[in-house]
Structure formats: C-alpha cells, structure tokens
Amino acid sequence: MNLQLGDVQTTALIPLAVKASESRRKNPRVIDKKAVEIVEAIGIDISKYDKFMSHEGVIARTIMLDRQLKEIIIKTPETVVINLGAGFDDRFSRVDNGKILWFDLDLPDVITARKKAFPEKERVTIIAGDILDPSWCKPVQEALSERKTKPIFLAEGLFMYLTMEQIRTFLNVLKENFPCGGTLIAEQNNKLMVKNEKFHDTVKNTNAHFVSGTDSGQEIADLVKGFRLVEEHSFNEEMKKHSIRGKLFALLLPKMNDRWATFEW
C-alpha cells in the first residue's frame, strides 16, 4: 500500500503502529486485526511510531474511549457516531451492536488511503472533508432525521493540531448544524506538552506540531456559548494500572498526560 499523507495526517500512523504492536503481544489489552493487516501491507519500519509512552497513552485512551462509547451504546442502541479525524481507526468493529450508524471523517488524502484498507461496511459511511467546512454535515443530518437521536462526535488525536480559534470554528459548525444538541468526546492536549513537543517520543519523529493545549476542558467549553463540560479523565487513570513507569508518570507528572473530555450542547 502506497501512502501519501500530509504532515499532520502522518500522525495517524502512531496509533496504527501502537495497536498493531499491542495486538501481536501474548496478552493484548486491545486487539486490532485491521491495524496488523495495514502495517504489514505498508511494509515500513514502525518502530519510530511505537515508543513506550506513546504506546501506553494510545492503549489507555483506546480502552477508556471504547468503554465510554459502549456504555453510551447500551443506553442508546441506535445512536449515530461521527469519528472525526478517523485515520486508520477501526473502533466501529470493537463497539458495534448491529444497530448503530457510524461515520468516519478525515481529510481527502487519509480517506483515499483508508478506502484502500477498509472494505465497505453496512451502517458505516466514509466522508472526505475538513471538519471546519460544514459541507460534511449533510449525510449525518439525513441519518439523524431517521434515527431521532442526538449524535456522538469523537475527536481523538485531533484538537492538539488545531488552534483555539479553529476549535471555536468547529464547535460553531456543530452547534449550527446540529441545533438539537449532541455529545462531543474530545482528547485534550496540555499546554506543557505544546511547549515541550520536542520531547514527545513519537510526534517528534513526524513533521507535525502541536499548536494548542488546555489545562482544563472548560477552556474549550468557554469558546462557544451553550457548550458544557460534563466530565474529564486523564489517561493516567488507565496507564497507572499497567506498569510501574505508568504509575511513576502519573505520580510525578500528573498534568503532562492527555485527557478525555466530554462536552454537551
């Protein structure tokens, strides 16, 4: 498989590499057969994308978001999920209950690569688009008109590559195009990591740069009137369960890790 990805889009290879590596372990915490398949098809050295802290962070966020999403799906079996900046993520396969509708959205170069790797699936729609351009909203609106449910938006590994003004624009896109409300679950980078990105063990091996971070998800909620921060959880909560290094990181650098923040409007 020949990949031609932009600088930020190349960061999609980090969770791909981590999930493939984890899936090959004797007792994997996350199993992603598609990640293994893609990595083998790409035929590149993924070692620079699979370092300890990134590995543990990606696995922690995957476990935490899968768990949260499954809880939502149990309560709302016919929910509609929009996976923003989908990259090579295969979360649909892990959480599908046979009823949900799913949308994978990313920039055109990533979607071109994604379509080569992922066969078409019933109840899954792939959209090439920019989250700041509301034209991607139409097929989601059509799906929601039939389901009569509020949408769930996932933003994993996305906000740190957007300025706060771009995030504000995106929140307005959500509010204006989905006026009945919804839930946004977004990964939050921190300001310390933005200042010290050269020390990030995998992103430093790409040409991408962190451009924003928050000390609290409330800073995101305050960008647009009507958004409310529901809850926020550091990846440390999961990471410290699995290794001594994870426990030490959580103890010594509690604010350095990313968080999952849930918003409603």
N, C-alpha and C positions, 0 to 999 in steps of 0.2 A: 504494500500500500504506500503510495507516494503522498506525503503530507506537505502542504504549503500553507503555513499558518502565520498570522501576524504576531508581533511581539507579545502582546497580552494573551492572545489566543494560545500561544505556545505553553502557557502555564497550565492548560488543560492536560498536558502530559504528566504533570506532577501527581494528581490524584489517580490518573490512569496507571502510572508506574507503581504507585503505592498499593493500590487494590490488586494489581496483578501479582506483586510480590507477596502480599499478605495471603492471597488465595492459594499460593503454592506452599505455604507453610503447613507443618504437620497438624496443628490445631488452629486453623484460621479463625479470627474473630469476625471477619467479613469475607464472604465468598462472592467473587465477581468473575464468572467464567468468561464473560464478554471481554473484560479487561485483559485477561490472559491471552485470549484469542487475538485481540488487536495488537498487543505488544509483540506477539510472535509474528504477526503479519507485517508490522512496521519494520522489524529487523534492525532496531537501533539499540545502542547501549543506553539503558535507562538508569544506570547507577547514579548519575548526577541528579536525577529526579527523585531518588529514593534514599533519603538520609533519615537518620533516627528521629529527629524532632518533627520533621515534616510527615514522616511515616506515622508516628504516634498521633499527631494532630489530625491528619486526614482520617485515620481509623476512628479516632474519638468522635469527630464531627459526623462521620457516617453512621456510627452506632446511635448517636444521640438524635440525629435528624430522622433516621429510619424509625426509631422508637416513637418519636413525637408524631410523625406522619401516620404511622399505623394506628395510634390512639385516635387521631382525628378521623381516619377512615372507618374505624369501628363505630364511632358516633354518627358519622355521615357517610354511609356506604356508597352513595352515588356522587361523591364530591368531584370537583374539577380542579386539577392540579396543573399549574404552569411552572415549568422548570426553566428558570431564567439563566442564561449562560450555561446551557446544558453540557457543552463539551462532549466528552465520551461517557457521561454518566449513564448507568443502567439501573437507576433506582426503581423505575417502574416495575421491573421484573421482581424486585425484592418486596414490594409493598402491594402489588396488585391483588385485588379481591374479586376480580372478574366483573366488576361493575364501574369502577372509576373511569373518568375520562382524563387523558394526560396530554399535555403539550410540551414539547421540547423546543426551546427558542434559543438561537445563538446567531452570531454574525455569519454571513454567507460562506466565508472560507471554512469555518468549522462545520457548518451544516453540510457542505459538499463532502468533507471527509467523513462526517458522521453517517451520511447516507450510504457510503461505501461499506461501512462496518455494521450498520444496523438494518436488518430487514424490516419491511413494513409490518406493523402490528395493528390488530384491531383495537380501537379505542386510543391509539396513540397518533398524534399529529405532529409533524416536524415543521417548524417555521424558521425561515431565514429572515432575520430582521434585526434592527437596532432597538434596544429597549427604550431609547429616548424618542423614537419615532412611533407614534400611536397606531400606525397602519397595521401592526401585528395584532392589534386587539380584536379586530372584526371576527375571525373564526372562533375566538374564545367567547365573545359576546353571543354568537349564534349558539354555541354549545350550552351556555348558561341559560339562554331563553328556554331551552327544553328541559334542563335539569332543575331549574328553580332553586338553586343552591348558591351560596356565596363561594367565590373562588379562593384557592390557596396558592400563593405565589412563593416560590423558593428561590433564594438568591445565595448560592453557595460559591465562595471564592470570586465574588463579583464587585462588591462595594469598594474594596480597597483599591481598585483600579479606576474608580470614578471620583471626580472632585465632589465636594459637598454640594456645589451648585448643580452638577449633573444628577446627583441623587435627589435633590429637590425637584428637578425637572421630571425625573422618573416617578416620584411619588405623586406629582400632579397628573401624570399620564394615568396612573392607577385610579386616582380619585375622580377624574373627569370621565373616564371610560367605563368605570365600574362603580357608579354612584350608589348602588345598593349596598356597597361595603364588601369587605373581604379580609383575609389574613395574609400578612407578609412575614415570612420567616427568613431572616437575613443574617448572614455571617458578618460579624463586626471585627474589623482590624483595630489595633490600638495605636495611639499616637506615638508611643515609644518605638514601635516597630517601623513606622513610617520614617522616623529619624535614623533608625539603625538598620535599614533594609540590607545594607552590605553584609550584615551578619546572618541574614536568613539563609538557612543551609541549602535551599533549593532554588528559590526565586532569584538568588544572586547568580545562578547559572543560566538565566534567561536574560533577554533584553527588556523585560517588563519592569515597571517601577510602581511602588505603592504611592498613591497620591492623596490619600485621605485616611483618617482613622478617628476613633471616638474613645472617650473614657467611659461613656455610657450610651446605651441605645437611646436614651432620652434626647440626646443631641440630634438624632435622626428624626424622632417624633416631632421635635420642635420646628423642623424645617417647613412643615405644611400643616396648617390648621385642620384639625379633625383626626389626625393620626394619634394613636395612643400606644405607648409601650406596655405590653402585657406582662412579659417576663424576659429574663436574660440569664443565660447559663454559660459559664466558662468551660472551655474544652478540658480544663484541668480536672473538672468533676469526674470525667471519664478516664483521662490519661493516668491519673494517680492510682487507679485500680490495677494497672497492668505492669508497672515496672518501678524499680527504685528510682531511676532517673526521672520518671514522671512525677513521683512523689516529691522529689527534691525540687524539681522545677516549679511545681505548684506551691511549695513552701517558700522558696527563695525568690521567685519571680512571679508572684500571683497575678500581676496585671499585664504580663507580657503576652499571655496566650490570647487567642481569638475567642469570641463568644457567639452563641446563637441568641439572637434577639427576636422576639415575636411581637408584631405590631398588628393593630386592627384599625379600621376606619369605617 
